[in-house]
Amino acid sequence: MGYIKGYKRAIKTLDSIGEHKNLIRVKPSDYLCDSYVSNRCVAHLDGKPLYFDDDHLSSTGSSLVVTEVINQIIQ
């Protein structure tokens, strides 16, 4: 099962919040899917796992997402 299909309900719920001036949306799939391999979400990068289990990012995966969160905040 793919990421989008597996989390369709959660994504729909979060998207239903709407737009707010102080809301920053960071979707891990924006950084982990179609970025390193076309039409794929990566599970490993440079030999390091990006996921701890089937649902949770590892420290390596989390670092990639946190970097994007910080970039969004300081823009």
Summary of the structure (lengths in Angstrom):
residues: 75
radius of gyration: 13.3
end to end distance: 34.4
largest distance: 38.6
contacts: 149
relative contact order: 0.13
helix: 44%
strand: 11%
